[in-house]
């Protein structure tokens, strides 16, 4: 004996119904089969809509009812059923009976639960009748088999009478296959009752239990229970095997494939349940049984419920006083309000419960009335209500024997700026439930699924501003390395947003990096604030804001990103060289909101200067002195000036700008401001408090160049001062020295200046655009720690930013 149940989507169209017929015919070849069927998809909702229309005096209920009728008549024609006139007559007669009820509702502007039960049962009555005719198989009347108490909707089953009826009926009928409508039952007065939400599943389980069936198959439109809701978590996958208890937990917390009452009857008889896909019948689906499935995952699945309100009853008058919980739940019980989650502080100062948002008014009125005296005397505060919340639950039989599940749950949520409003964990430790803001559900589910199921693959969602020389190279490198990072480092890097000074473009599913330039040209107008608001609105897990600009206005928004637990990766030196209190605040926000703030490329492009310095300080070393050539652009300029006798200072600077060695505004480099910022950052990272104005800047530029108001005027001044720059170079060459722009720090003082470097000095042979830093510390006293290498250029700077992004992923 096997029971097959088909849901509304399985019979929702002609094509899907043909698949159902094929499945039933194949199944009935091997065993005696009972088929339970739901109403066609949307029919029950349409019946409820028509009821509301009639109750509100809207005669459009007739149109809704006609639409229901013709959907069924069309199915008769599409399936080319035998004796179509007889079948259509049956449909019209049943619709006519219900139409009379609707007429009464329309006139009285009211509807009884008894009438509602009859109306809602119409869908299953028609679908089961049509399926029996399509298969030419007998139809059993579930109303005569399943008996309930007098409550008309969501009625309680009388199992003793029901089991007897089912056993007698099927014991006296030897049909190979029988069709029966789900959801419908009756009371002792033979009045129609219904089994409530998931009632057709429940019907199938009741029959399976009564007949000790070999198995119960529930056919739906998905391939079993999934590790999470696949419409929200794209990487969710079907669960091959799951215990009854795990399935009940998942279904209680929102997994809609199966409903909790369905499991109880078959659990007692140890009858396996198979969740199967009507549209992919060869898929194994999910097996639900009494065995605790052996799985490498401690967590079996993650589920969630939306539309939750959190009610909190609190007050000093509750402490040590018995009976508060009883009175609270009694007040809710009398209003027939279902409590979905409960948590209570150990101090007994407060009780917190989760309910459906639709019950807020009833619950608030009932509880405040029950505790009216305590509220008036201020022993208890009026009921506190919070909405726009959801419950997320981790479920698994193996959670009890594993430590660290809660820690992993909360650290994952915390890292993604998801605040937990309430927590509940049963003594059985089969689930941990948390209440969070509904706006964070997608991010929370995806983050938790990645943490518990996805082989530690971490997804980074990048929002990149500034896609000129450096930013363009960064995108090129990301596109080139995406497959490698996924395979070797288990990092899935997606670029979600891109902006330049003119346009910005977004794609929540990831921008195609092979055509990002064309997409950006067709984007919306750039606005730094709206860019941030977009990042915040997307609310994606592991979001990273990447700043490749030298824009001060953008750095002012860094705190906003960090407060949303969005990592900030930047080569923009302005933030870390701004006022010390701002620099310190960014560090504090990064720590407080667990949002990495990485700026390795602020000094030395791709060289590991800042990282090395941090490690020295963290290990207890003390920085005594710093000597450095930190401007790749100036080093490039003076090296080429010394080697190239034919080109002027102006021409070499122009070439450095073309090759991307200088800032977009070369005055920042040549004035010494850029180097001042870099040495200031190193001083601060060494543990010292210093401001930019504290640094002595001995500029080598003539006053005329320093006082220019535009880049074009500045470049023209360099051309006019050719003799001046030639004289500086000649003097150094006469002294057998190289010109280097040096930054230094010692005894609490910092300075930058152009210096003549003799042949014996480590800086003398510094080639091209290379940087060099020498750290003298308590450990490196006579021989400094030296870091040397390419310190400018789009490619190396981009690689340094890329390295910081990877650090975020590995963090």
Secondary structure, DSSP 8 states (H G I E B T S, - for coil): -EEEEE-TTTTSSHHHHHHHHHHHHHHTTTS-EEEEE---TTHHHHHHHHHHHHHTT-TTHHHHHHHHHHHHHHHHHHHT-TTHHHHHHHHHHHHHHHHHHHHHHHHHT---HHHHHHHHTHHHHHHHHHHHHHHT-EEE-HHHH-BB-S-SSS--B-HHHHHHHHHHHHHH---SEEEEESSEEE-TT--EEE--TTHHHHHHHHHHHHTT-SEEEEEESSSS-BSS-TTT-TT--B-SEEEHHHHHHHHHTT-TTS-HHHHHHHHHHT-EEEEEETTSTTS--EEEESS----S-S--EEEEEEEEEEEEEE-GGGTT-TTHHHHHHHHHHHTT--EEEEEE-TTSSEEEEEEEGGGHHHHHHHHHHHTHHHHHTTSS---EEEEEEEEEEEE-GGGGG-SSHHHHHHHHHHHTT----EEEE-TT-SEEEEEEEGGGHHHHHHHHHHHHHSTT-EEEEEEEE--SHHHHHHHHHHHHHHHHIIIII-EEEEEEEEE-SSEEEE-TT---TTSHHHHHHTSEE--HHHHHHHHHHH--TTEEEEE-S--HHHHTTHHHHHHTT-EEEE---TTTTS-HHHHHHHHHHHHHTT--EE-GGGTTTTS-HHHHHHHHHHTT--EEEEEEE--HHHHHHHHHHHH-SSS-HHHHHHHHHHTT-S-SSTHHHHTSHHHHHHHHHHHHHTT----GGGSEEE--S-HHHHT-SSHHHHHHHHHHTHHHHHHHHHHHHHTT-EEEEEEEEETTEEEEEEEEE-TTSTTTT--TTEEEEEEEESSSSSS-EEEEEE--SHHHHHHHHHHHHHHHHH-
